[in-house]
Amino acid sequence: MTEELEVDVASKSAATSAVESDILGKICAEYKDVVFMMASYDDSIGRPDLADFVSIAPRSLSTNSMTFYCISPPSCDSIVLLMGKLELDPIYVSAVVTSCTEGFWERKRRYLIGCDLESRI
């Protein structure tokens, strides 16, 4: 009986994490004017120009990390993430790339990027 309870708890945990990972996608679908973008970051130069950013597709977001899909790998380990509405005041966050996995998602070559969020800039 104890084993069944452990299996049920594990399956509920897996189901909960799947639902949580879909929440950000649902938010993006509802608010199409919300953008998520990435650019290489050089602390000495400051925030990159808007033209330097590329669009990304968020996968998961927590208080200290984010994973997202991108059509190309980042050119360096330090990046800036832009999140929000461009016509308002979007949020810029510096981050460090922790992983980059090449693969196929939705039948297209993509890179799954993992990063640790550092600070708002």
VOPAGU-2260 file (C-alpha; in pm, 1 decimal, decimal comma):
REM VOPAGU-2260
SITE   aa  ch    i         X         Y         Z
SITE  MET   A    0       0,0       0,0       0,0
SITE  THR   A    1     287,7     237,1      73,2
SITE  GLU   A    2     438,7     168,8    -269,6
SITE  GLU   A    3     112,3     261,9    -443,7
SITE  LEU   A    4     102,7     589,8    -253,3
SITE  GLU   A    5     460,0     671,0    -359,3
SITE  VAL   A    6     378,5     596,2    -725,2
SITE  ASP   A    7      67,4     815,1    -708,8
SITE  VAL   A    8     264,7    1101,6    -556,7
SITE  ALA   A    9     534,7    1067,5    -822,7
SITE  SER   A   10     284,0    1062,5   -1108,1
SITE  LYS   A   11     104,2    1367,1    -964,0
SITE  SER   A   12     437,2    1544,1    -935,9
SITE  ALA   A   13     520,7    1467,6   -1300,4
SITE  ALA   A   14     175,3    1581,2   -1411,7
SITE  THR   A   15     207,5    1902,0   -1210,2
SITE  SER   A   16     547,3    1985,9   -1363,4
SITE  ALA   A   17     407,5    1925,0   -1714,4
SITE  VAL   A   18     120,5    2162,7   -1643,1
SITE  GLU   A   19     357,2    2423,9   -1498,8
SITE  SER   A   20     580,0    2408,3   -1809,1
SITE  ASP   A   21     275,4    2470,6   -2030,7
SITE  ILE   A   22     161,2    2774,0   -1832,2
SITE  LEU   A   23     418,4    3008,2   -1985,2
SITE  GLY   A   24     325,5    2893,5   -2335,7
SITE  LYS   A   25     -41,6    2961,6   -2262,6
SITE  ILE   A   26      42,1    3307,5   -2131,5
SITE  CYS   A   27     239,1    3382,7   -2448,2
SITE  ALA   A   28     -50,1    3258,5   -2663,7
SITE  GLU   A   29    -297,2    3482,8   -2479,9
SITE  TYR   A   30     -75,2    3790,4   -2489,8
SITE  LYS   A   31      67,5    3790,3   -2840,9
SITE  ASP   A   32     213,3    4138,6   -2796,9
SITE  VAL   A   33     440,7    4012,2   -2516,1
SITE  VAL   A   34     788,4    3945,2   -2654,0
SITE  PHE   A   35    1077,9    3733,7   -2536,5
SITE  MET   A   36    1416,0    3812,4   -2692,4
SITE  MET   A   37    1785,8    3743,8   -2634,0
SITE  ALA   A   38    2112,5    3921,6   -2719,2
SITE  SER   A   39    2479,1    3878,6   -2632,4
SITE  TYR   A   40    2582,5    4090,3   -2336,1
SITE  ASP   A   41    2901,9    4280,5   -2265,0
SITE  ASP   A   42    2886,5    4443,5   -1921,4
SITE  SER   A   43    3134,1    4716,7   -2020,1
SITE  ILE   A   44    2921,4    4830,2   -2318,7
SITE  GLY   A   45    2584,9    4815,3   -2144,1
SITE  ARG   A   46    2243,8    4714,6   -2273,3
SITE  PRO   A   47    2244,6    4606,6   -2641,5
SITE  ASP   A   48    2040,7    4787,6   -2907,7
SITE  LEU   A   49    1701,3    4643,0   -2994,9
SITE  ALA   A   50    1836,3    4544,0   -3338,9
SITE  ASP   A   51    2085,1    4305,4   -3168,6
SITE  PHE   A   52    1809,1    4093,4   -3013,7
SITE  VAL   A   53    1665,8    3771,6   -3162,1
SITE  SER   A   54    1327,7    3620,2   -3077,8
SITE  ILE   A   55    1312,9    3322,4   -2846,9
SITE  ALA   A   56    1036,7    3081,7   -2745,8
SITE  PRO   A   57    1022,8    3041,7   -2366,1
SITE  ARG   A   58     994,4    2691,3   -2225,8
SITE  SER   A   59    1016,4    2749,1   -1851,5
SITE  LEU   A   60    1077,8    3040,5   -1621,4
SITE  SER   A   61    1149,9    3047,9   -1250,5
SITE  THR   A   62    1280,8    3310,0   -1011,2
SITE  ASN   A   63    1644,6    3228,0   -1089,6
SITE  SER   A   64    1652,7    3040,3   -1420,9
SITE  MET   A   65    1496,3    3016,9   -1764,5
SITE  THR   A   66    1497,7    2774,7   -2054,3
SITE  PHE   A   67    1400,1    2871,0   -2406,0
SITE  TYR   A   68    1421,6    2765,1   -2768,7
SITE  CYS   A   69    1624,0    2970,1   -3017,1
SITE  ILE   A   70    1709,7    2929,4   -3386,2
SITE  SER   A   71    2082,8    2976,9   -3318,4
SITE  PRO   A   72    2310,3    2919,1   -3020,1
SITE  PRO   A   73    2426,6    3222,3   -2821,0
SITE  SER   A   74    2763,6    3358,0   -2934,2
SITE  CYS   A   75    2885,2    3393,1   -2573,8
SITE  ASP   A   76    2796,7    3283,4   -2220,9
SITE  SER   A   77    2669,3    3625,2   -2108,0
SITE  ILE   A   78    2330,9    3722,2   -2249,2
SITE  VAL   A   79    2053,0    3973,6   -2195,0
SITE  LEU   A   80    1690,9    3863,8   -2197,4
SITE  LEU   A   81    1420,2    4111,1   -2293,7
SITE  MET   A   82    1072,3    4025,4   -2167,2
SITE  GLY   A   83     750,5    4222,1   -2190,8
SITE  LYS   A   84     572,8    4462,1   -2420,9
SITE  LEU   A   85     795,7    4675,2   -2641,0
SITE  GLU   A   86     559,5    4973,7   -2634,8
SITE  LEU   A   87     565,4    4977,5   -2255,3
SITE  ASP   A   88     876,7    4932,5   -2041,9
SITE  PRO   A   89    1011,6    4579,9   -2107,2
SITE  ILE   A   90    1228,1    4403,3   -1851,0
SITE  TYR   A   91    1597,2    4346,1   -1930,2
SITE  VAL   A   92    1770,0    4071,6   -1731,1
SITE  SER   A   93    2133,6    3966,7   -1751,1
SITE  ALA   A   94    2189,9    3590,5   -1753,3
SITE  VAL   A   95    2461,6    3328,3   -1786,6
SITE  VAL   A   96    2414,6    3038,2   -2027,4
SITE  THR   A   97    2439,1    2705,8   -1843,3
SITE  SER   A   98    2341,4    2465,4   -2122,8
SITE  CYS   A   99    2283,8    2456,8   -2496,6
SITE  THR   A  100    2134,5    2147,2   -2660,2
SITE  GLU   A  101    2084,0    2116,0   -3034,8
SITE  GLY   A  102    1779,1    1925,2   -3151,5
SITE  PHE   A  103    1460,1    1927,1   -3351,7
SITE  TRP   A  104    1142,0    2076,0   -3208,2
SITE  GLU   A  105     828,9    2106,8   -3417,3
SITE  ARG   A  106    1028,5    1958,6   -3709,5
SITE  LYS   A  107    1275,6    2246,8   -3713,0
SITE  ARG   A  108    1635,2    2264,7   -3591,9
SITE  ARG   A  109    1637,8    2456,3   -3265,6
SITE  TYR   A  110    1862,2    2504,2   -2966,1
SITE  LEU   A  111    1731,8    2454,5   -2614,4
SITE  ILE   A  112    1915,5    2709,4   -2401,1
SITE  GLY   A  113    1928,6    2700,0   -2021,8
SITE  CYS   A  114    2046,1    3002,5   -1826,5
SITE  ASP   A  115    2076,7    3136,6   -1474,4
SITE  LEU   A  116    1922,6    3479,5   -1428,1
SITE  GLU   A  117    2156,6    3727,4   -1261,5
SITE  SER   A  118    2009,3    4075,8   -1228,2
SITE  ARG   A  119    1776,0    4323,2   -1388,0
SITE  ILE   A  120    1956,4    4587,4   -1595,6
